[in-house]
Amino acid sequence: MTTAAATGLAGCSGGGSDADSPANDDTGGTSPGTTAGTGGAGTPNDSPGPNCGRLTGSPTPYDVSDTPYVFGFDYVDSWTVDDPLEGPGGRIQGIASPMVSVDGSTESASVSVGQRFDPLTAAEVDEAVADRTSGDYAVAEVLDEQEFGGETVRFVGFADAALPYYETWLPYGGGDARYYPVTLELRTTIFRLDDDNVARELCVDATVEGIETVRRSLRPNPDSTIDEV
């Protein structure tokens, strides 16, 4: 089954490009979010439709000790944490959902959590937000604001995207340039083609909860090793 990719800011007018991804900085391969993962224990159901309940669970903390992540977060405990990809430009952590069956094929979803290592100033963050939310093509929006470390941070994405993609800038440390670019992306192969050969995502609520669990739980990591990078 062909991957139904999330609508991303990368490559769109006003957004970044694939060259801006931490995974393109000698991390040894593509992002864990490039294709959906195959994690999860047990055997998927054999019925035509997926057992979406396999993707649900409770928030559990991700271990950010000894990492350059300036933030901590939770993930759904039925999902599986992949090996991270890290290079001189940043770090990406993939989180794979359990497998489910769709018309006899095993499919899954994944969330990628990426952070670049080069911080921006507050003025540069404002410029980045303005750049992504203006223009004539695929204009993004500030979808949400959230408290982080005593500040209000913005989450930029596309309101009409079936699968969420967020870009934000999280504060850490002192000095002028201290806002680290962070991206959250959801991808899935849990879908079925309709009569017009258009992919219709299945288990949407459960897969979206996979990325929203991460976003809602973002919090400062006081033990970040970012200063050692």
C-alpha positions in Angstrom: 0.0 0.0 0.0 1.4 3.4 -0.9 2.2 5.7 2.0 -0.2 8.5 2.6 2.2 11.3 3.6 1.3 14.2 5.8 1.0 17.6 4.3 4.2 19.3 5.5 5.6 22.8 5.5 8.8 21.6 3.8 9.0 22.4 0.2 5.9 24.7 0.2 6.1 28.5 -0.5 7.0 30.2 2.7 8.2 27.0 4.4 11.5 25.2 4.7 13.0 22.6 2.4 14.1 19.1 2.8 17.6 20.5 3.1 16.6 22.1 6.4 15.7 18.8 8.0 18.0 17.5 10.8 18.0 14.1 9.0 19.9 15.6 6.1 22.8 16.6 8.2 24.8 13.3 8.1 22.4 11.4 10.2 22.9 8.3 8.1 19.5 8.1 6.4 16.0 9.4 6.2 13.8 10.5 9.0 12.0 7.7 11.0 8.8 9.6 9.9 9.5 9.1 6.2 7.6 5.9 6.3 5.2 4.6 8.9 6.7 2.3 11.5 6.1 -1.3 12.2 6.2 -1.4 16.0 3.8 -2.9 18.5 3.4 -6.4 19.9 0.9 -9.0 19.0 -0.8 -9.9 15.7 -3.0 -7.5 13.8 -6.6 -8.6 13.2 -7.5 -10.5 9.9 -10.7 -8.6 9.2 -10.9 -6.2 6.3 -11.0 -3.1 8.6 -8.3 -2.2 11.1 -8.6 -2.7 14.8 -8.0 0.9 15.7 -8.0 0.1 19.4 -4.5 -1.4 19.0 -3.2 2.2 18.5 -4.7 3.6 21.7 -3.0 3.8 25.1 -1.9 6.1 27.9 0.8 8.8 27.8 4.2 7.7 29.0 7.3 9.9 29.4 10.1 9.6 26.7 13.5 9.4 28.3 15.3 12.7 27.3 18.2 12.2 29.7 21.6 12.5 27.9 20.0 13.9 24.8 20.3 17.4 23.2 16.5 17.8 23.2 15.7 21.0 25.0 12.2 19.6 25.8 10.7 16.5 27.2 7.5 14.8 26.0 5.1 11.9 26.4 4.1 9.3 23.8 1.3 6.8 23.6 2.5 3.7 25.5 1.3 1.2 22.9 3.6 2.8 20.3 7.3 1.8 19.9 10.3 4.2 20.2 12.7 3.7 17.3 16.4 4.3 17.4 17.0 8.1 17.0 18.8 9.7 14.1 21.3 12.3 15.1 23.8 14.4 13.1 25.6 17.7 13.4 22.4 19.5 12.4 19.9 18.0 14.7 18.1 14.9 16.1 15.0 13.1 15.0 13.1 10.5 17.1 10.7 8.2 15.4 7.7 6.6 17.3 5.9 3.8 15.5 2.3 2.6 16.1 1.3 -1.0 16.4 0.5 -2.7 13.2 -3.0 -3.2 12.0 -4.6 -5.0 9.1 -6.3 -3.3 6.2 -7.7 -5.6 3.6 -5.1 -8.2 4.3 -2.1 -5.8 4.5 -0.3 -4.9 7.7 -0.1 -1.1 8.0 0.9 1.4 10.7 1.5 5.0 11.5 4.5 7.0 12.9 5.3 10.2 14.6 8.7 12.0 14.1 10.0 14.4 16.6 12.8 16.6 15.3 15.0 19.4 16.8 17.6 21.4 15.0 20.7 22.3 17.0 21.1 25.9 15.7 18.9 28.3 17.8 17.2 31.4 16.5 16.7 34.8 18.1 13.2 36.0 19.0 13.2 38.3 16.0 14.2 35.4 13.7 11.4 33.3 15.1 8.9 36.1 14.3 10.4 36.3 10.8 10.0 32.5 10.4 6.4 32.6 11.5 5.6 35.5 9.2 7.3 33.7 6.3 5.3 30.5 6.8 2.0 32.3 7.2 2.2 34.6 4.2 2.4 34.1 0.5 0.1 32.9 -2.3 0.6 29.1 -2.1 0.0 26.6 0.7 -0.2 29.3 3.4 0.2 27.9 6.9 -1.4 29.2 10.0 -0.7 29.6 13.7 -2.8 26.6 14.8 -2.2 26.8 18.5 -0.3 28.6 21.2 1.0 26.8 24.3 2.9 27.6 27.5 6.4 26.4 27.6 8.9 27.4 30.2 7.0 30.5 31.2 6.6 31.7 27.6 3.9 31.3 25.0 5.1 29.4 21.9 3.3 29.1 18.6 2.6 26.0 16.6 2.5 26.6 12.8 0.8 24.2 10.4 -2.0 23.7 7.9 -5.6 23.8 9.2 -7.0 21.6 6.5 -4.3 18.9 6.6 -5.7 15.4 7.3 -2.5 14.5 9.2 -1.0 17.2 11.5 2.4 18.7 11.0 3.7 21.3 13.5 6.6 23.6 13.5 7.5 25.5 16.7 10.5 27.2 18.3 11.2 26.3 21.9 13.1 28.5 24.3 16.1 27.2 26.2 19.0 28.8 28.1 20.2 32.4 28.0 21.6 34.8 25.5 19.9 36.2 22.4 19.7 33.2 20.1 18.0 30.6 22.3 14.9 29.4 20.4 15.3 25.9 19.0 13.3 24.8 15.9 11.2 21.7 16.5 9.0 19.8 14.1 6.3 17.2 14.8 5.0 15.1 11.9 2.5 12.3 11.6 2.5 9.8 8.7 0.4 6.8 8.1 -0.2 3.9 5.7 -3.5 3.0 7.5 -5.8 4.0 4.7 -8.0 2.7 1.9 -8.3 3.9 -1.7 -11.8 5.0 -2.7 -13.5 4.7 -6.1 -11.6 7.7 -7.3 -8.3 6.2 -6.2 -8.0 8.8 -3.4 -6.5 7.7 -0.1 -8.9 7.9 2.8 -7.2 7.6 6.1 -8.5 5.1 8.7 -8.0 5.1 12.5 -7.6 8.9 12.2 -8.6 9.7 15.8 -6.1 7.2 17.1 -3.2 8.2 14.8 -3.8 11.9 15.5 -3.8 11.2 19.2 -0.3 9.8 18.7 1.1 13.2 17.6 -1.2 15.3 19.9 0.0 13.4 22.9 3.5 14.6 22.1 2.5 18.2 21.4 0.4 18.7 24.5 3.1 17.3 26.8 6.0 19.4 25.6 7.9 20.7 28.6 11.4 22.0 29.3 14.3 19.6 29.7 16.6 21.2 32.3 19.2 18.4 31.7 19.6 18.9 28.0 23.0 18.2 26.6 22.5 20.9 23.8 25.5 22.9 25.1 27.8 19.9 24.4 26.8 19.7 20.8 
